[in-house]
């Protein structure tokens, strides 16, 4: 079985994209994000320009059409499509993502071929 790009990708990157997509759809930064496949929960603390992923200690900064992980040299592109769709591209790993986030309580992130996915439940409380 071959490993897909989304499987190789860092969990922090996936969480950061999910949190940013939720924020862009709702205007609220979640306080907790739950990985529905892995069963793990991660505390998120809003900052002035983004949020802190407490599990990794990395601050994510929101940009108009992107997000920046810590002091990374390249921003991860993030755009919204339609009512619930979004896409992201990490130029560092050349990984592309697609997803769905309608501003409710969940975010689903897919690899480009939609063979693999990660689901997150988000809580603003």
KAWORA-V582688 format. One record per backbone hydrogen bond with DSSP energy under -1.0 kcal/mol. CO is the residue of the C=O (numbers start at 1). NH is the residue of the N-H. E is the energy in kcal/mol with one decimal. If there is no record, write none. Layout:
co	nh	e
CO	NH	E
CO	NH	E
This chain:
co	nh	e
4	8	-1.6
5	9	-1.3
10	14	-1.6
11	15	-2.6
12	16	-2.9
13	17	-2.3
14	18	-2.4
15	19	-3.0
16	20	-2.4
17	21	-2.7
18	22	-2.2
19	23	-2.5
20	24	-2.7
21	25	-1.9
22	26	-2.4
23	27	-3.1
31	44	-2.9
32	123	-2.3
33	42	-2.5
34	121	-2.2
35	39	-2.6
40	35	-3.3
42	33	-2.2
43	54	-1.8
45	52	-3.0
49	62	-3.4
50	47	-2.3
51	60	-3.4
52	45	-2.3
53	57	-2.6
58	53	-2.7
59	70	-2.7
60	51	-2.4
61	68	-2.3
65	78	-2.5
66	63	-2.7
67	76	-3.1
68	61	-2.5
69	72	-2.7
76	67	-2.0
77	89	-1.8
79	87	-2.4
81	85	-1.5
84	101	-3.2
85	81	-3.0
86	99	-2.1
87	79	-2.4
88	97	-2.9
89	77	-2.1
90	94	-1.6
90	95	-1.3
95	90	-2.8
97	88	-1.9
98	110	-3.8
99	86	-1.7
100	108	-2.3
105	122	-2.5
107	120	-2.7
108	100	-2.2
109	118	-2.5
110	98	-1.9
111	114	-1.8
116	111	-1.9
118	109	-3.0
119	36	-2.4
120	107	-2.5
121	34	-3.2
123	31	-3.0
123	32	-1.7
